[in-house]
Amino acid sequence: YTSVSHFGFIILGIFAFTTVSTAGSTLYMFNHGLSTAALFLVTGLMIARRGSASIGDFGGVQKVAPIMSGVLLVAGLSSLSLPGLAPFVSEFMVLAGTFTRSVPAAAVATLGIVLAALYILIMYAKVMTGPLREGLEGFRDLGSREVAALAPTLVLIVGLGFYPQPMLNVINPAVDEVISQVGQGDPPPRTPVDVSEQAKTEEGGH
């Protein structure tokens, strides 16, 4: 579900084809890889420990595996583009660029943020919170090697959420080159209509 949602935003930014939305889509591809990698790693470790991939076989895991629970929470919040985490920057850029091209398309896409919050938080609540499911008493938390494997991804998720400029410095020149070759510039900025001036114009026309 997260991959479908993320790639929906990526495609939207590409089709909007503004400088901001295209740069946001390119950055989103990288950020999607980070958040999805963290989710796959944690869920893979959980499945290996439990021997089941069914959400119904989990519950209350945070009581016996607090570190794993925290990592899954960060990865999940990253997937729903929480401000301060890397995907938020790229998602905001996609929406900001799309609004200048098509307000209805950007408004519909904004609903995806709400849906993402629902399926991520519901999954987390069912797996990690509540009473401990029978058979999970000996469920092991993340070991030092597993934490070391996850740490670089988590550092990038948080770091690029606060300071994405190094990635944008690489992306922006390529985006500018593509847009200049296509020959389609950004749409003019939307300006608020001065009602009094509009009324004068209409009166002059009559």
Stockholm file with secondary structure:
# STOCKHOLM 1.0

chainA/1-206         YTSVSHFGFIILGIFAFTTVSTAGSTLYMFNHGLSTAALFLVTGLMIARRGSASIGDFGGVQKVAPIMSGVLLVAGLSSLSLPGLAPFVSEFMVLAGTFTRSVPAAAVATLGIVLAALYILIMYAKVMTGPLREGLEGFRDLGSREVAALAPTLVLIVGLGFYPQPMLNVINPAVDEVISQVGQGDPPPRTPVDVSEQAKTEEGGH
#=GR chainA/1-206 SS CHHHHHHHHHHHHHHHTCHHHHHHHHHHHHHHHHHHHHHHHHHHHHHHHHSCCCGGGCCCGGGTCHHHHHHHHHHHHHHTTCTTSHHHHHHHHHHHHHHHHCHHHHHHHHHHHHHHHHHHHHHHHHHHSSSCCTTCTTCCCCCHHHHHHHHHHHHHHHHHHHCCHHHHHHHHHHHHHHHHHHTCCCCCCCCCCCHHHHHHHHHHHC
#=GC SS_cons         CHHHHHHHHHHHHHHHTCHHHHHHHHHHHHHHHHHHHHHHHHHHHHHHHHSCCCGGGCCCGGGTCHHHHHHHHHHHHHHTTCTTSHHHHHHHHHHHHHHHHCHHHHHHHHHHHHHHHHHHHHHHHHHHSSSCCTTCTTCCCCCHHHHHHHHHHHHHHHHHHHCCHHHHHHHHHHHHHHHHHHTCCCCCCCCCCCHHHHHHHHHHHC
//
